[in-house]
Amino acid sequence: MKIVLTAMPWHGLQTASLPVGILKACADRCRRPHEVVEHYANLGWADLLDEESDGAITPDDYAYIANVGVWHSIGEWVFASALYEDPSWRTDEFLAYLADRRIDPGKALVMRPYADKFIDMTVDHLLGLDPDLVGFTTTFSQNTASLAVARRLKRRRPSLPVVIGGGNCEGPMGPAMSEHFPYLDYVVSGEGENAFVALVDALDEGGDLAKVPGLIWRTADGNQRRNPPASMIPMTRVPRPDYDGWQSAFAASRAARTVTPELTLEAARGCWWGEKHHCTFCGLNGTTMVFRAKPASDFLADLTDMVARHRILDVVMVDNIMSNDYFRELLPVLRDRDWDVTIRYEVKANLRADQLAALADAGVRHIQPGIESLSSHVLTLMEKGVHATQNIQVLRDADDFGLTVDWNMLYGFPGESDEDYQVVLWQLPALVHLQPPAGMTRILLERFSPYFERPELGFVTRRPARQYRHVYALAPEQLYDLAYQFEGDRKGLTGDLEKELRLAVRAWGESSGTSSLVQSTTEHGLLIEDRRHGWPQGTYPVSDPLAVIALQSLRTPRSEASLLARLTVRGGESAARRAVDYLTERGLVFAEGGRLVALPTAARPLRPVAGVEL
């Protein structure tokens, strides 16, 4: 068989599709050999936009739709016109939605007129390959482009089998895809490694489709069949992805002139924290929460081979959380190799300074620690298992070790109060030297999250997010099983305090690039160099012995009570109180939930001027 695996927009331009790369490698496990061809239609779309607009629509414009527009289905709306073959498909609804939320559409309006031409070009290309099976992978904003191509493929060649799988097909979303879009012959729900091999073998040899795990399909009489889901695959059975086709396609694309390629790798699935304490807002790993990781030696072999094969030194890990074993078994090995490889990794937020140092020494340069809030009560509502002062410590120490931190400030949790944010708000000006959040976002209900699955947690009303109305020709009750994002009654922070906090976060983002707060040791105590925007600029000593002890002790968060007790032993109760008050008035400590942490970094951080999207 000749199998074509397709990655549609809005997959990122800088990376290969991990699902496509893995499934191509899995084809070697089929009972008979097959030819597998990858088609990176996302690159073709970016090239078409660049060419047709004479360079006015750039890869940066593509990235905006892919990365920011995903939360508002902007990219899905662009291709909905081709799916429903209506150039003006729900434009008024789309613009009204964006206006209500003050969302910039980017260049979606000028991109859309090219969508129909692109879908026809993609269909021509796929049929020109004379495939025996066409497969699509769909996650987040890849639905409408994939469906538009699938619909026209079946119209022009009805006998061609079309299969789709990926995150947008997990749980009830898979059967909904099959029901509402009948030109999809097969939908795979759940992990695809075993299902892909079983499906190809069944189609190749006339086998029993009922034995393909997680397959949703229709019998000859038109009735939908849903096979039992696949069991979760051990990571030792996940093959090293094959990215050769992507690298050739990327090199030949117009995007390669301005986009820096990155290597996407996977070492683990699931979440070891979520197994015990599922974060209330998180819908990731909905049906595959059990944490599984490759042995460090296996992943090291993957990393070594892939970097050598593709000559790409920027590595992006897609794991939702790093295995704790890797601190002992992987990072020291990477440190000793002294590579030029730089790695991005998602980690737990309660990292110690020595763990952050280990990440930096191993070549990790970018972390996503899931900080989410600076209120301990709100973090408790999230089931994050960390204190706000631990989040501040990570931000502070990350600067010392040259780590870029990616985080967002989330709000809108049932049970949060104005008081949770007021104590943070008045201290935000003291934090401007630390890395700011990328944005401040009210949470949506994500399918599979505890907030979605358990209405008793606060969101009794749940309805598909409004954005789906400008995408699909489906009634709300039909959208319910297809949607991933939902809305409920607004909870928590609202009104003037919400606006005030947004302004403060914006000011943080605008000031962080030119702000610093550095602590150094002298023979007489500590020296503070304060260059924070909005604070008195200057360099001054901290000579009070108790203040010096306090600031040094607070490199690790401590309760205020224990700190005062320690200082009182050294110099008396009144002097201890004065020392802590002095540090607070100078903005040298962050105080929240009865705990304190020091704010000065050990060195001036080197980073570009930051900004936030609100």
Secondary structure, 3 states (H helix, E strand, C coil): CEEEEEECCCCCCCCCCHHHHHHHHHHHHCCCCCEEEEEEHHHHHHHHHHHHCCCCCCHHHHHHHHHCHHHHCHHHHHHHHHHCCCCCCCHHHHHHHHHHHCCCCCCHHHHHHHHHHHHHHHHHHHHHCCCCEEEEECCCCCHHHHHHHHHHHHHHCCCCCEEEECHHHCCCHHHHHHHHCCCCCEEECCCCHHHHHHHHHHHHHCCCHHHCCCEEEECCCCCEEECCCCCCCCHHHCCCCCCHHHHHHHHHCHHHHCCCCCEEECCEECCHHHHHCCCCCCCCCCCCCCCEECCHHHHHHHHHHHHHHHCCCEEEECCCCCCCHHHHHCHHHHHHHCCCCEEEEECCCCCCHHHHHHHHHCCEEEEECCCCCCCHHHHHHHCCCCCHHHHHHHHHHHHHCCCEECCCEEECCCCCCHHHHHHHHCCHHHHCCCCCCCEEEECCEECCCHHHHCHHHCCCCCEECHHHHHCCCCCHHHHHHHCCEEECCCCCCCHHHHHHHHHHHHHHHHHHHHCCEEEEEECCEEEEEECCCCCCCEEEEECCHHHHHHHHHCCCCEEHHHHHHHHHHHHCHHHHHHHHHHHHHCCCEEEECCEEEECCECCCCCCCCCCCEC
